[in-house]
Amino acid sequence: MKFYVIGDVTVDHLYHLDRLPKPGQEVTPTQASMKPGGAGGTISVTLARLGHTVTLAARVGADPFADYALSHVRGSGVQDSAIQRDPQYLTSTITVMQTASGQRAMISDGAANRQLDPAQLKTKDIEGSDALIINAYALTEGPQRAYSLAAIAAAKGAKTPVPVFIDLGTGAVNKAGTSLLNDVIAADYLMLNQHELQALTGTGSISAALADLGAAGAQRVVVKVGKMGSITWTPTDTELVDAIRPDGQVVDSTGAGDTFTATFAHAVLNGAGMSEAARAANAAGALAATGIGAQERPITPADLADVLPGVAVPQVAAAAPAPKATRTRKTPAS
């Protein structure tokens, strides 16, 4: 299958803490790491590792972080023909602080990603894809928003319409609020977590929010509900799909939601129904959290074989080994 992905690539600075600092406080992490990340990068890498042909549209700076941010993207065989270089803005970075109890705080900078130039969009690449996947950060502002809206229009207007998957993000919803609804409601598949669902619709419960999405025209919605798993919704059916506990300890949730999105789209395009695809996505997201860094735990067809019985999955072609892209230090507090 051919996927066209629009989303950020970043360098993630990850700090594992006993507690989040209060204003003015300094804390020492138990572990600190620098990893390639970003929703667009993680979705693309996951799909490529599952055997698909993937084109990623993103923008990086002309700085040393650019190659590092793209190291797993290139190492997994993602096509880089739609990746742009920005002469002025830096490659995006994200600082993630998280505790073992699940508390989390982030500092993110859209930087070069938000400058994705829509004049360089080739609509034939969208029209020739089997699916378009967009992370909602790409719909919040700047030229990247214009690029994403043009891509959605190309997918919907193709001779054979290309299915559109849109995955929200907490920062995107917090920034754009309910105004984001107009941009995402036409998605064939809309994916988001409980907080994002309620913030997007301005409602106080999942059921009320789903009803509002249905009234607005949504056709297929997947709600990520953490340890409970996920909820699939259509105008005629709602189902809770139980979470799947991974083998191995959960150590870092960074990128787990992006892995979920990629795996859900992978399963749907390989013939799975929504609940079946959500089950596979639950498993993949949980497995991703057993590695430190958004792209460190590869998801393979073998990982999904038990949760996708009877659904054909592509065989992954041999690829060149990825450049080493892990920088981790243990601190004296560990």
N, C-alpha and C positions, 0 to 999 in steps of 0.2 A: 504494500500500500504506500501511497505518496501522501505525506503530511506537509502542510505549510504552517509554520508556527511563528507567531508574532509575540514577542515578550522581551523582558530584560535579560541581560547577562551582567553579572556582578562579580566582585570579589567580596566574599563574606569573611568578616572577622568575628569569630565565635568565642565567647567567654562563658565558661561553666562556673557558676558561683554558688556559694552556700546560701547567699541572700542577695537580693538586689540592693544597690546602694541608695540611701536617702540623699536628698540635695546636700551637697557639700561634703559628703563622705567619700572615702577611698576604700575600696575592697580589693582583695587579692584573689584571682580566679584559681580554682583547683586545676583547670586546664584551659589553655588558650590555643586556638588554631586559626589558620587562614586557608580558605578553601574556595574553589570556583563555585559560583551559585547563580541565582536569578531564576525567576519562573520560566522564562523562555528557554534559557539554557538547560534547566533541569528537565522540562517537558521534552525537549528535543533529544537530549541524551538518553532518556528513558525509552523513547520510541525507537531510536536508532539501535539501542542495545537489544530491543525486542525484534529486530530484523527489518524495520521499515526504512524507506527512503524519506529523508527529512530535510527540508529547507528551513533555515532559521533566519528571520528578519530581525535584526538588532543593530545597535550602533555602539561602538566603543571609541575611546579616545586614542590619541596618538601618544600613548604613554606606556611605561613598562607593565602596568597592570593589565593592559588589553590582552596580551598573549596568555597571561595566566588565567584570566577570566574565561578564555576560549579554549583552554587546554583540553578539557574533557569533551567539549563540543567537537573539536577537531579529531581527538583520539578515538571517538566513537563513530566517526564517519559521517557526521552531519554535514550537509552541503552548505558552504559559506558564501554562495554567490549573492545572497541578499544581505550580508553583513556589511555595514558601512563604517567608515572611519571618520571621526570628527576632529578637525584641526584645532578646535578651541576648547570644547568641553572634555572633562576627564572621564575615564571609564567609571561606571557606577560602583559604589561600595555600600555595603550594609554592615553595621555592627549589631550583633545579636548577643544579648545577655540573658542567660536562662539558668534556672535552678533545678535541682533534682526533683523538687515538688511540682514542677510544671510552670512556675512563674516565668514570665518572659517580657523583655523590653527590647525595642529595636530603634536604631537610628539609620535612616536610609536616605540616599541621595540619587535621584533619577539621572542627573548629569547627562552624559552623552545619549543614553537611551531615549530620553524625551525629544531628542533632536532628529529622530529617524525621519529621513526626507521622503515625503510621499511622491515626489517627482521621480524617484528611482523605483517605484513599485511597477512591476511587470504583471499586468492582469492575467496574461496567458499562463503565468506560473500558478496563479490561484485557480484558474479555470481547469488546469490540467492536474490538479491535486484531487485526492480522494476525500480529504477533509481539511478544514481550516481551524486552527486552534489559536485563540487569543486569550492572554491574561489581561484582566481588566485594568491593571496599572497602565497598560498601553492605551487606554481610552480616557485617561484623566486629563491630559493637557498636552500642549505643544504640537509640533509637527507629527509626533508619534500617534497622536489621536487622529489626525487627518489621514495618516497612512492606514490605520486600523479600520476606520470607517469606510475608506475606499476599498479595502480588501473585503470587508463584509459585503459591500455593494456588488463587487465583482463575483463573489461566491454565490450570492443570491440571484444575480443576473446571468449566470453562465447558462449555456444551452442545456446542459445537464446540471442543475443546481448542486453546488458543493455543500455538504453539511457543515455547519458552523458550531463549534464547541467554544463556549466562553466560560472561563474560570475567574471568579472574583477574588479579591484579596482584601483583607481588613483595611489596610492603608488606603486602597483605592476607594472603598466605600466611605471611609471616614472623610476622605478629601472631597469626593464628588457628591456624597449623600444620595438622596432619592432621585436626583437629576440623572444619575447613571442608568436608571431603569430604562429610559427611552433608548439608550444605546445597546442594551443587552437583551431586551425582551424578545427580539426576533431570532435569537439563537435557537438552533435546533436542540441543543443540549446546554442548559445553564447549570453551572456547578458553583456551590458556595457553602460556607459554614453557617451555623445557627445565628451568630452575631451579625454576619453580613446579610443574611436573609432578612432579619428584623430591621436592620438599619436601612437596607435598600427600600423596604416597603413602609417603614415608619410604623410598624405594628409591634404588639407586645407578645405574640406567641407564634410558634411555627405554623399552626393550623390557620391562623388568621393571615399570616404572611403568604402562605401557599394559595389561599383563596384569592388574595389580592393579585398575585402573579397570574393566576388563572384568568381572572377578570381582565387583566391587562393584555392577555393573549399568549402567555407562556404555554408551551406544549410539553416539554420534558424538563424536569428539574431534579437535581441531585443535591441533597443537603448533607454535608459532612457533620456528624454529631459526635466526634471524638471517640471516647471509649465505648459508646453505644453502637458505633458503626456508621451507617449512612441511611438516608431515607430517599427512596425514589418516588417521584410523583408524576402523574399525567392527569389530564382532566377526568379520567375515569378510574384511576387506581392509585393508591398510596401504599407503600410497603417499607417496613423497617428491615434493613439488611444488617444482620449482626456483625459486630467486629470480629476479626480473626487475630488471635494472639500469635505473634511471631516466635520462631525459635531464636533465642538470643535476647539479650537485655536491651531494652529501649534506652538509648543514650542521647539522642538528639533529634528533635522533631523538625529541624530546618529542612524544608523541601519535601516533607512527607505529603503535603497537600498537592504539590505539583506532580509528584509521582503518582498520586491517586488519579489526577486528571488525565495524565498520559495513558495510564493503564486502562482507565475506563474507555477512552476513545479507541485504544488498541482492541479491546474486547468487543466493542460495538461494531467496529468495522470488520471484525472477523466472525460476525454472526451471532454474538451473544445478545440476549435480551437485557433490559435495563437492570433488573435485579441481579442477574448473573454477572453482568459487567461490574456492578457495584461491589459484588462479593470479591471479585478479582482485584478491584481497586483498593478495597479495604485491606486485603492481604499485602498488596504491594506497598501501600503507604506505611503499614506497620513494619514491614521489612526494611524500608528505607530509613526508618528511625533507629535501626540497630547499628548504623554507622555514623560517625561524626562527619558532618558535611552533607549538603543537599544531594550530591552526585556520587557519593563514595560507595554506597551499597548497590551494585548493579542488580537490576530486576531482569530475569531471564525467562524464556518460555518454560523452562523446567520449574521455576518458582510458581508458575500459574497453572501447571498441569492438573494439580489436584482440585483447584477451585474453578477450573473451566473445563469440566469433563465434556467431551464430545465437540468442543469448539476448536477448529483448526487454528494453530498458531504458527507463524512463520519461523523457519529455521534461521538462526543468526549466522551470517557469513563471517568467515575469519577476517579480523580487522587488525591493522597494525596496532601494537600496544600503545596505550595512551601515555603521553609524557607524564612523568611523576609530578603530581600537582598537590602534594600534601605537605604542609608545614605546620608542625605541632610542637608545642613546648610544654613540658610539665613544670609547674611552678613549685617552689619550696613548700607551698601549702598543701600539695597533693599527697 
